[in-house]
Amino acid sequence: MLRRLLQGLSGLGLVLTVAPSWLVFAGRITWEMHADLMLVGTALWFTTAPFWMRSKADML
């Protein structure tokens, strides 16, 4: 269950690193909002992904 939660949060982090660029390009958000969203997305990805991407050998 925890693994699924971490995967979901990591996915949200990836979306927050890709989607803002397209939204700025489309004129939907400002550059400042883009930078804030990408910062949050990057931090979310790097704080959650390592915990569920570990191999079984790392956990022994």
C-alpha positions in Angstrom: 0.0 0.0 0.0 2.8 2.4 0.9 4.6 1.5 -2.4 1.4 2.5 -4.4 1.2 5.8 -2.5 4.8 6.6 -3.2 4.3 5.7 -6.9 1.3 7.9 -7.2 3.2 10.8 -5.6 6.1 10.2 -7.9 3.8 10.3 -10.9 2.3 13.6 -9.7 5.8 14.9 -9.4 6.6 13.9 -13.0 3.4 15.6 -14.2 4.3 18.8 -12.3 7.7 18.8 -14.1 6.2 18.4 -17.6 2.8 20.0 -17.7 3.8 23.5 -16.6 6.0 23.9 -19.7 3.1 23.2 -22.0 0.8 25.5 -20.0 3.3 28.4 -20.3 3.6 27.6 -24.0 -0.2 27.8 -24.3 -0.3 31.0 -22.4 -2.4 29.5 -19.5 0.1 30.2 -16.7 2.8 32.7 -16.0 6.5 32.0 -16.0 6.7 32.4 -12.2 3.9 29.9 -11.6 5.7 27.5 -14.0 8.9 27.8 -12.0 7.0 27.2 -8.7 5.2 24.1 -10.1 8.4 22.6 -11.5 10.2 23.1 -8.2 7.5 21.3 -6.3 7.3 18.6 -8.9 11.1 18.0 -8.9 11.2 17.9 -5.1 8.3 15.5 -5.0 9.9 13.2 -7.5 13.3 13.1 -5.8 11.9 12.6 -2.3 9.5 9.8 -3.2 11.0 7.8 -6.2 14.1 6.4 -4.5 12.0 4.6 -1.9 9.9 2.5 -4.4 12.5 2.2 -7.1 14.9 0.2 -5.0 15.7 -3.3 -6.2 15.0 -6.3 -4.1 18.8 -6.8 -3.5 19.1 -3.3 -2.0 16.5 -4.2 0.6 18.3 -7.3 1.9 
